[in-house]
Amino acid sequence: MKKIIFLVGVLILVLVTAAYSKGKPPKDFTLLSVKKQAVYFKVNKAFLGGKVEVYDANENFLEGEDLAHTHTMLYFEEIPKGVYTVRVKKGDLCTEFKYNNI
């Protein structure tokens, strides 16, 4: 009987601990796929309504558009070869990654 009470107590402790534990914080940016000059990525929901901006290697602004969805695809077909910076901004939030268009 003592073993059953002990096991029930441990089970309750595990369930309470699991209910109050914090999960991993969500990532701001995840690169999902790069295929044939198309970059597919996902951003955190906090960036919705922000802007996606593309800069060249000299940090010159090339293009920008509103971010309407968390999953976004950028096409680099008509842009010359080189290294580009893609920035996603909304208010004080900012995340960026480099893309090498070959």
C-alpha positions as CSV (number, residue, x, y, z in Angstrom):
1,M,0.0,0.0,0.0
2,K,2.9,2.4,0.8
3,K,4.4,1.8,-2.6
4,I,1.1,2.7,-4.3
5,I,0.8,5.9,-2.3
6,F,4.5,6.7,-3.1
7,L,3.9,6.1,-6.8
8,V,0.8,8.3,-6.9
9,G,2.7,11.1,-5.1
10,V,5.5,10.9,-7.6
11,L,3.1,10.9,-10.5
12,I,1.3,14.0,-9.1
13,L,4.7,15.7,-8.6
14,V,5.7,14.9,-12.2
15,L,2.4,16.2,-13.6
16,V,2.6,19.4,-11.6
17,T,6.2,20.0,-12.6
18,A,5.4,19.4,-16.3
19,A,2.4,21.8,-16.2
20,Y,4.5,24.7,-14.8
21,S,7.7,24.1,-16.8
22,K,8.6,26.7,-19.4
23,G,9.0,25.5,-22.9
24,K,11.7,26.6,-25.3
25,P,11.4,30.2,-26.4
26,P,10.3,30.5,-30.0
27,K,13.0,31.2,-32.6
28,D,12.8,34.6,-34.3
29,F,13.9,33.1,-37.6
30,T,14.1,29.7,-39.3
31,L,15.5,29.1,-42.8
32,L,13.3,26.4,-44.3
33,S,14.6,25.9,-47.8
34,V,16.9,27.4,-50.5
35,K,16.3,26.1,-54.0
36,K,17.1,27.6,-57.4
37,Q,17.4,31.2,-56.2
38,A,14.3,31.0,-54.0
39,V,14.7,31.4,-50.2
40,Y,11.8,30.1,-48.0
41,F,11.8,31.1,-44.4
42,K,9.6,31.4,-41.3
43,V,9.6,34.1,-38.7
44,N,8.1,34.4,-35.2
45,K,4.5,35.7,-35.1
46,A,5.7,38.8,-33.3
47,F,7.1,40.0,-36.7
48,L,3.7,39.9,-38.5
49,G,2.9,43.4,-39.9
50,G,6.6,44.2,-40.1
51,K,8.8,44.6,-43.1
52,V,11.2,42.3,-45.1
53,E,14.1,44.3,-46.5
54,V,16.9,43.1,-48.9
55,Y,20.3,44.8,-48.9
56,D,23.3,44.2,-51.1
57,A,26.9,43.6,-49.9
58,N,27.5,47.4,-49.5
59,E,24.4,47.7,-47.3
60,N,22.4,49.5,-50.0
61,F,18.7,49.1,-49.7
62,L,17.3,47.1,-52.8
63,E,13.8,46.1,-52.0
64,G,11.3,45.9,-49.2
65,E,7.7,44.7,-48.6
66,D,5.2,44.2,-45.8
67,L,5.3,40.9,-44.0
68,A,1.8,39.5,-44.1
69,H,2.5,35.9,-43.1
70,T,5.0,34.0,-41.0
71,H,6.1,31.9,-43.9
72,T,7.7,33.9,-46.7
73,M,9.5,33.2,-50.0
74,L,12.0,35.6,-51.6
75,Y,13.1,35.2,-55.2
76,F,16.6,36.2,-56.3
77,E,16.2,35.3,-60.0
78,E,16.5,38.9,-61.4
79,I,19.2,40.1,-59.0
80,P,22.9,39.9,-59.9
81,K,25.1,37.3,-58.2
82,G,26.5,38.3,-54.8
83,V,25.9,38.3,-51.1
84,Y,22.7,39.8,-49.8
85,T,21.4,40.6,-46.3
86,V,17.7,39.9,-45.6
87,R,16.3,41.8,-42.6
88,V,12.9,41.3,-41.0
89,K,11.9,44.3,-38.8
90,K,9.0,45.3,-36.7
91,G,9.4,48.1,-34.2
92,D,12.4,47.2,-32.0
93,L,12.5,43.6,-33.2
94,C,15.0,42.8,-35.9
95,T,16.4,39.6,-37.3
96,E,18.6,39.1,-40.3
97,F,20.5,36.5,-42.4
98,K,22.9,36.5,-45.3
99,Y,22.1,34.9,-48.7
100,N,24.8,34.1,-51.3
101,N,23.1,34.4,-54.7
102,I,25.2,32.2,-57.0
